[in-house]
């Protein structure tokens, strides 16, 4: 996996997926630019899971790696 397995971002911010990389003895190697499953809605506070996997030309599926993205309320409360 490229980047952290767990990320916390503020609600309404921009999420940039770091993706994942794969390597295969026959097919070579490459980059998975977007998650194979899952998505992140930065407008809604919550915990999102993104999964990444690669299937080679022979139909073999590699290990699934996951990233957790926590979207949190980024507003600051002011006490007076």
Number of C-alpha atoms within 10 A of each C-alpha: 18 13 11 11 13 12 14 12 16 17 19 15 13 11 16 8 17 16 18 21 15 18 13 14 7 9 12 9 10 12 14 17 13 16 19 16 11 13 14 19 16 19 14 13 17 14 14 17 16 19 18 22 18 20 13 15 10 8 8 10 11 14 11 11 14 20 23 16 23 19 23 18 14 12 8 6 6 5 4 3
